[in-house]
Amino acid sequence: MKRITALLLSILLILTLGACGSQNKTEPTATARTYQQIPMDIAKQIIETETGYILLDVRTREEFAEGHIKGAICIPNEEIETADLKELPDKEQLILVYCRSGRRSKEASQKLADRGYLNVAEFGGIIDWPGEVVKD
């Protein structure tokens, strides 16, 4: 878990330093809640070597049943804003989010951040997943 945190903090630092050179001088009026985007290969490495994370598939239940990444749970993007989210009780736990192509996972990740989840990492879509896909 320490390796995951260090890896994600490194990515966040790189992104933050890159933003420091921005020409945009507008100051936000409130602290925006956000999520991290990580490359597919980093997500795959975390999934293969770490524990203590939640792998979240935000496609429909029908899409999930057709095939998903081993160990994933399904909470459709359309339910993220209104669902009880009892499957996600720890708002500090690492949540790796994916969908089919990456659009819904970005939307769902922002919704999770807006709901106070602090360690959300979006990594795109299953169409680019280089690993095994399973059916339950």
Residue pairs with C-beta under 8 A, 6 or more apart in sequence:
1 50
1 51
1 52
1 94
3 49
3 50
4 46
4 50
4 52
4 53
4 94
5 94
7 42
7 46
8 36
8 38
8 94
8 119
8 121
11 36
11 38
11 42
12 36
15 36
33 113
33 114
33 116
34 110
34 113
35 97
35 109
35 110
35 112
35 113
35 117
35 120
35 121
35 122
36 120
36 121
36 122
37 106
37 121
37 122
37 123
38 121
38 122
38 123
39 123
40 123
40 124
40 128
40 129
40 130
41 130
42 123
43 96
43 98
43 121
43 123
43 124
44 129
44 130
44 131
46 53
46 94
46 96
47 53
47 55
47 69
47 71
47 96
47 131
48 131
52 93
52 94
53 93
53 94
53 95
53 96
54 73
54 87
54 88
54 93
54 94
54 95
54 96
55 69
55 71
55 72
55 73
55 96
55 98
56 72
56 73
56 74
56 75
56 88
56 95
56 96
56 97
56 98
56 108
57 64
57 68
57 69
57 72
57 73
57 74
57 75
57 98
57 99
57 126
58 74
58 75
58 76
58 77
58 80
58 97
58 98
58 99
58 104
58 105
58 107
58 108
59 68
59 74
59 76
59 77
59 99
59 100
59 104
59 126
60 76
61 74
61 76
63 100
64 72
64 74
65 135
65 136
66 135
67 126
67 133
67 134
67 135
68 74
68 126
68 133
68 134
68 135
68 136
69 98
69 126
69 129
69 131
69 132
69 133
69 134
70 131
70 132
70 133
70 134
72 98
73 87
75 83
75 85
75 87
75 88
75 108
77 99
77 104
77 105
77 107
77 108
77 111
80 108
80 111
80 112
80 115
81 111
81 115
85 115
88 95
88 112
88 117
91 116
91 117
91 118
92 118
92 119
93 119
94 119
94 121
95 112
95 117
95 119
95 120
95 121
96 121
96 123
97 105
97 108
97 109
97 112
97 120
97 121
97 122
97 123
98 105
98 122
98 123
98 124
98 125
98 126
98 129
99 105
99 108
99 125
99 126
100 125
100 126
100 127
101 124
101 125
101 127
102 122
102 124
102 125
102 128
103 125
105 122
105 123
105 124
105 125
106 122
108 122
109 120
109 121
109 122
112 120
113 120
126 133
